[in-house]
């Protein structure tokens, strides 16, 4: 289950990525970590993984 801080970071990330032509294509939770997989709308060759801990900090 997401912590409130993880949920806030996820929402901010989803709202901000389209401004730089990126999108979220997969979200996973494992233990206390939230994994957010993103890709560029122009090229799927360069994905980025964001990891957020239970305190809402990016790792």
C-alpha positions in Angstrom: 0.0 0.0 0.0 1.3 3.5 -0.8 2.2 5.9 1.9 0.7 9.4 1.7 4.0 10.8 0.7 4.6 8.2 -2.1 1.1 9.0 -3.4 1.9 12.7 -3.5 5.2 12.1 -5.3 3.5 9.8 -7.8 0.8 12.4 -8.6 3.3 15.2 -9.0 5.5 13.0 -11.3 2.5 12.0 -13.5 1.4 15.6 -13.8 4.9 16.9 -14.6 6.1 14.3 -17.1 3.9 15.3 -20.1 5.4 18.8 -20.0 8.8 17.3 -21.0 7.2 14.6 -23.3 7.5 11.6 -21.0 4.9 9.3 -19.7 4.4 6.6 -17.0 3.9 3.1 -18.4 4.2 0.9 -15.3 3.9 1.4 -11.5 5.0 -1.3 -9.1 5.1 -1.6 -5.3 7.6 -3.9 -3.6 7.9 -3.7 0.2 8.3 0.0 1.1 9.4 1.1 -2.3 7.4 2.4 -5.2 8.8 1.9 -8.7 7.7 4.2 -11.5 8.8 3.3 -15.0 8.7 6.1 -17.6 9.5 6.6 -21.3 9.9 9.4 -23.7 7.0 9.7 -26.2 9.6 10.0 -29.0 11.7 7.0 -28.2 11.1 3.9 -26.1 14.8 3.1 -26.2 15.6 5.3 -23.2 13.3 4.4 -20.2 13.8 5.9 -16.8 13.0 4.3 -13.4 12.1 6.4 -10.4 12.2 4.7 -7.0 10.4 6.4 -4.1 10.8 5.1 -0.5 8.1 5.1 2.2 9.1 8.6 3.3 8.4 10.0 -0.2 12.1 10.5 -1.1 13.4 9.7 -4.5 16.2 7.2 -4.4 
